[in-house]
Amino acid sequence: MRVTRRSARTAAVATGAVAVLLLPAAGAFAADGPGQAPGADATGSSSVFWRNVDLPGGGLAKVYQDGPGRFSAEIYTGGSLVDTLVSTDGQPARGQFGALRVVLRPDGTVSSWQETAPAPQPKPKPDPKPAPKPKPAPRQADARVTLPDGNTARFYKSASWPRVEISRPNGHAVASLDLKHPAAAHHGWTYRLVDTGKHRYELAAVDTPKQGARSSVYDFWGRLIDTYTARKAS
C-alpha cells in the first residue's frame, strides 16, 4: 500500500444553514474532499513513497515517485541525509558520496556499489641468478726447484700424465713439458722430461757445449739426483 509523502490536509466546506444542520455528514465528506483521488493531497501533488533500498556500508536510499516518469531518492549515510537524486526525462541520476556510488534509474530502481582503491600490483621478482660456481683452485706443484740457469721448475706428479712447468724468476712461463712435448730449449739450455720406466720420470737440464755442457738431473720430488759435464773432444 502506498503512503502519501505529504500528509493530506483537511478541507472543511461550510454552506450556510445546511452545513450547520448536517455537520456530521459534511465533516465526513471533507476528509477526502469531493472527487479527490487516493494518493494525492488537496494541492494536487502526486509525490508518494515508493520503496527503501539498502546501500553498501549501511546507507539507505528512500525512493519517491514524484509523477509519471519522475523519481527522486533521498540518500542517507551514517543516519544523515546527504543528498537527493532526481531522475527526469528518462535520464538516470547519479551520485558519489565518498567511496559510495548510487544510480537512480528512470524506472525508480537503484543500483549502488563502493569503489575501493585498486590493490597494488606486486612487482615482478627478478629471476635469481645462479651463483657462479667457484673456480677450482689451481693445483699446487708437488715439488719446486731452482735450475742452474736461474729458472724455476715445478713438478706435477701423475702415473699417466706427469708434467713440468718451467718459468723465469719473475713468473713468466718458459716451457711446459709432458709426454707429448718432452723437450724445450731456452737461452742455450735444453730441458728434457725423461721416462725411466715403471711410471718414474726425471727432468734433465742440459747446458750447451759452449757454456760447459753441464747437466743436472732431478726427480719429481725436486731432488738433484745426478750431475755431469760432457768431455771435451781432444
C-alpha positions as CSV (number, residue, x, y, z in Angstrom):
1,M,0.0,0.0,0.0
2,R,1.4,3.4,-1.0
3,V,1.6,6.1,1.7
4,T,1.4,9.8,0.7
5,R,4.8,11.6,1.3
6,R,2.9,14.7,2.4
7,S,0.0,14.5,4.9
8,A,-3.4,15.2,3.5
9,R,-4.9,18.4,4.5
10,T,-8.4,18.6,5.9
11,A,-10.8,20.7,3.9
12,A,-13.9,22.0,5.5
13,V,-16.9,23.1,3.5
14,A,-19.4,25.4,5.1
15,T,-22.5,26.1,3.2
16,G,-24.7,28.2,5.4
17,A,-27.5,26.7,7.4
18,V,-27.5,23.4,5.7
19,A,-23.9,22.8,6.7
20,V,-24.8,23.6,10.3
21,L,-27.7,21.1,10.3
22,L,-25.7,18.4,8.5
23,L,-22.3,19.0,10.2
24,P,-21.5,15.3,10.9
25,A,-22.1,14.3,7.3
26,A,-20.3,17.3,5.9
27,G,-17.3,16.6,8.1
28,A,-17.1,13.0,6.7
29,F,-17.1,14.2,3.1
30,A,-14.5,16.8,3.8
31,A,-11.9,14.2,5.0
32,D,-11.0,13.3,1.4
33,G,-12.7,16.2,-0.4
34,P,-15.2,15.7,-3.2
35,G,-13.7,13.8,-6.1
36,Q,-10.1,13.6,-4.7
37,A,-8.1,10.6,-5.9
38,P,-6.3,8.4,-3.3
39,G,-2.6,9.1,-3.0
40,A,-2.9,12.9,-3.9
41,D,-3.2,15.8,-1.5
42,A,-5.6,18.8,-1.8
43,T,-2.9,20.8,-3.7
44,G,-2.6,18.2,-6.5
45,S,0.9,17.0,-5.6
46,S,1.4,13.3,-6.5
47,S,4.8,12.6,-4.8
48,V,4.5,9.2,-3.0
49,F,6.8,7.0,-1.1
50,W,8.0,4.2,-3.4
51,R,10.5,2.0,-1.5
52,N,13.6,1.8,0.7
53,V,16.8,0.5,-0.8
54,D,19.8,-0.6,1.4
55,L,23.1,0.8,0.3
56,P,26.6,-0.6,0.9
57,G,28.2,0.5,4.1
58,G,24.9,0.8,6.0
59,G,23.4,3.6,3.8
60,L,19.8,3.9,2.8
61,A,18.0,5.3,-0.3
62,K,14.4,6.4,0.2
63,V,12.8,6.4,-3.3
64,Y,9.7,8.5,-4.1
65,Q,7.6,8.7,-7.3
66,D,7.1,12.4,-8.0
67,G,5.0,11.9,-11.1
68,P,4.8,10.0,-14.3
69,G,8.4,9.0,-15.3
70,R,9.8,11.1,-12.4
71,F,11.5,9.6,-9.4
72,S,13.6,11.0,-6.6
73,A,15.8,9.3,-4.0
74,E,16.9,10.7,-0.6
75,I,20.4,9.3,0.2
76,Y,21.3,8.7,3.8
77,T,24.7,7.7,5.1
78,G,25.6,7.5,8.8
79,G,22.0,8.2,9.6
80,S,22.1,11.7,7.9
81,L,20.6,12.9,4.7
82,V,23.5,13.7,2.4
83,D,21.8,14.4,-1.0
84,T,18.7,13.9,-3.1
85,L,18.9,12.4,-6.6
86,V,16.2,13.2,-9.1
87,S,15.6,11.3,-12.3
88,T,13.6,13.2,-15.0
89,D,13.1,13.0,-18.8
90,G,14.0,9.3,-18.8
91,Q,17.6,10.1,-17.7
92,P,19.3,8.4,-14.7
93,A,20.6,10.4,-11.8
94,R,24.0,9.6,-10.3
95,G,25.6,10.5,-7.1
96,Q,29.0,10.0,-5.5
97,F,29.4,10.1,-1.7
98,G,33.0,9.3,-0.8
99,A,33.5,5.7,-2.0
100,L,29.8,5.1,-2.4
101,R,28.3,5.3,-5.9
102,V,24.5,5.5,-6.4
103,V,22.5,5.5,-9.6
104,L,18.7,6.2,-9.7
105,R,17.2,4.9,-12.9
106,P,14.1,6.3,-14.7
107,D,12.0,3.4,-13.5
108,G,12.8,4.0,-9.8
109,T,15.3,1.2,-9.4
110,V,18.5,1.9,-7.6
111,S,22.0,0.4,-8.1
112,S,24.9,1.1,-5.8
113,W,28.4,0.0,-5.0
114,Q,31.5,1.0,-3.2
115,E,34.7,1.7,-5.0
116,T,37.9,0.5,-3.5
117,A,41.4,1.5,-4.2
118,P,43.0,-0.9,-6.6
119,A,45.2,-3.4,-4.9
120,P,48.9,-2.7,-5.5
121,Q,50.2,-4.9,-8.2
122,P,53.1,-7.0,-6.9
123,K,56.3,-6.1,-8.6
124,P,57.8,-8.9,-10.6
125,K,60.5,-10.6,-8.8
126,P,63.7,-10.8,-10.8
127,D,64.8,-14.3,-11.6
128,P,67.6,-15.1,-9.2
129,K,70.8,-15.5,-11.0
130,P,72.5,-18.8,-10.2
131,A,75.5,-18.2,-8.1
132,P,78.6,-18.6,-10.1
133,K,80.4,-21.8,-9.4
134,P,83.7,-21.2,-7.8
135,K,86.6,-21.9,-10.0
136,P,88.7,-24.8,-8.7
137,A,91.9,-23.7,-7.1
138,P,94.9,-24.3,-9.3
139,R,96.7,-27.4,-8.5
140,Q,99.8,-26.9,-6.3
141,A,103.0,-28.2,-7.5
142,D,104.3,-31.4,-5.8
143,A,107.8,-30.0,-5.9
144,R,109.8,-27.0,-6.9
145,V,113.4,-26.4,-7.6
146,T,115.7,-23.6,-9.0
147,L,117.6,-24.8,-12.0
148,P,121.2,-23.9,-12.8
149,D,120.2,-21.2,-15.3
150,G,118.1,-19.4,-12.6
151,N,114.7,-20.5,-13.9
152,T,112.3,-22.4,-11.7
153,A,110.9,-25.9,-12.4
154,R,107.6,-27.1,-10.9
155,F,106.9,-30.8,-10.8
156,Y,103.4,-32.3,-11.1
157,K,103.2,-36.0,-10.4
158,S,100.9,-38.3,-12.3
159,A,101.1,-42.0,-13.1
160,S,99.8,-41.3,-16.6
161,W,100.5,-37.7,-17.3
162,P,103.4,-36.1,-15.5
163,R,104.2,-32.5,-16.1
164,V,106.9,-30.0,-15.5
165,E,106.3,-26.2,-15.7
166,I,109.4,-24.0,-16.2
167,S,109.2,-20.3,-15.6
168,R,111.5,-17.3,-15.2
169,P,112.2,-15.8,-11.7
170,N,109.5,-13.1,-12.5
171,G,106.9,-15.8,-13.1
172,H,106.8,-15.6,-16.9
173,A,106.3,-19.0,-18.4
174,V,109.3,-20.5,-20.3
175,A,108.2,-24.1,-21.2
176,S,105.7,-26.8,-20.3
177,L,106.9,-30.4,-20.6
178,D,104.7,-33.5,-20.7
179,L,104.8,-36.9,-22.5
180,K,103.7,-35.3,-25.8
181,H,106.1,-32.4,-25.6
182,P,109.0,-33.8,-23.6
183,A,111.7,-31.2,-24.6
184,A,112.2,-27.5,-24.8
185,A,115.0,-25.0,-25.2
186,H,115.6,-21.6,-23.7
187,H,118.7,-19.3,-23.9
188,G,121.1,-22.2,-24.7
189,W,119.6,-24.6,-22.1
190,T,117.7,-27.7,-23.1
191,Y,115.0,-29.2,-20.7
192,R,114.0,-32.8,-21.2
193,L,111.4,-34.9,-19.5
194,V,112.8,-38.5,-19.3
195,D,110.7,-41.6,-18.8
196,T,112.9,-44.1,-16.8
197,G,110.2,-46.8,-16.7
198,K,107.7,-48.0,-14.1
199,H,106.0,-44.6,-14.1
200,R,109.1,-42.9,-12.9
201,Y,110.2,-39.7,-14.6
202,E,113.1,-37.3,-14.3
203,L,114.0,-33.8,-15.5
204,A,117.3,-33.1,-17.2
205,A,118.6,-29.6,-17.6
206,V,121.4,-29.6,-20.2
207,D,123.7,-26.6,-20.9
208,T,125.2,-26.1,-24.4
209,P,128.8,-27.3,-25.0
210,K,129.9,-23.7,-25.5
211,Q,128.7,-22.9,-22.0
212,G,130.3,-26.0,-20.4
213,A,127.8,-28.7,-21.3
214,R,126.8,-29.1,-17.7
215,S,123.8,-31.3,-17.0
216,S,121.6,-31.6,-13.9
217,V,119.0,-34.3,-13.4
218,Y,116.1,-34.0,-10.9
219,D,113.4,-36.5,-9.8
220,F,109.8,-35.4,-9.3
221,W,110.4,-34.7,-5.6
222,G,112.7,-31.9,-6.8
223,R,115.9,-33.6,-5.6
224,L,119.1,-33.3,-7.6
225,I,120.0,-36.9,-8.3
226,D,122.8,-36.6,-10.8
227,T,125.2,-34.0,-12.4
228,Y,127.7,-34.4,-15.1
229,T,129.8,-32.5,-17.6
230,A,130.4,-33.7,-21.1
231,R,134.0,-34.5,-22.0
232,K,135.6,-32.2,-24.5
233,A,136.8,-33.8,-27.7
234,S,140.6,-33.9,-27.8
